[in-house]
Amino acid sequence: MAETKEGNVQWVFLGCPGVGKGTYASRLSVFLGVPHIATGDLVREELNSSGPLASQLKEIVNQGKLVSDEIIISLLSKRLEAGEAKGESGFILDGFPRTIRQAEILEGVTDIDLVVNLKLQKEALLAKCLGRRICIECGRNYNVACIDIKGENGNPGIYMDPLPAPPQCVPKLIQRADDTEEVVKERLRIYDEMSQPVEEFYRSRGKLLEFDLPGGIPESWPKLLEALNLDREDKCSAVA
């Protein structure tokens, strides 16, 4: 199903908030030599530029409104065109599309080869989200949760090490105000509700690969490469 390293990779990564889309998409982008494109980053870059959409975006963000599909697609189209002009051999798109309408619009912009849907047990997802911490100085993300869920009722066990901050960041770590159990559970519920039609959209086209994360990066990374049919030699070098 997946392309090889020499192929033109045009992939999408989907998954619940906190599942690790950005982590695995960025690792894979380095491994395959293609750019990792997150639409949130495109919006932030435009906001900090003097581009034509900057003032419009600032107004939207200041009013607490959602950025429209049209603006997101416009930014994405511009990024893909720039990449093509530079000779980029594809991309890994992170966290977009989120709705059927976005998926349909995206189809008119570019051809998607594969959609990787990362999945994680709800209990582990909740613990990961509640364990997130951000350094207020460098802006990097860390996680204090040590997840150790025993296997039962046919579900496999799962273990995930915390992602500790270096000593200089520890006193400056904060938790996002909206990373409370109630808010996170509601966020995950809304994601499930919205994502099912998108998953079905790509499943019906034979493009959806569902991947259940078996643990943290050391356990999941080689298994993800295997699921993507990347060859053994490349897999060994990537994990080394």
Secondary structure, DSSP 4 states (H G I P E B T S, - for coil): ----TTS-EEEEEEE-TTS-HHHHHHHHHHHHT--EEEHHHHHHHHHTS-STTHHHHHHHHHTTPPPPHHHHHHHHHHHHHHHHHTT--EEEEES---SHHHHHHHHHH----EEEEEE--HHHHHHHHHHEEEETTT--EEE---EEE--BTTBPPEEE--BPPPTTTGGGEE--TT-SHHHHHHHHHHHHHHHHHHHHHHHTTT-EEEEE--SSHHHHHHHHHHHTT--HHHHHHHH-
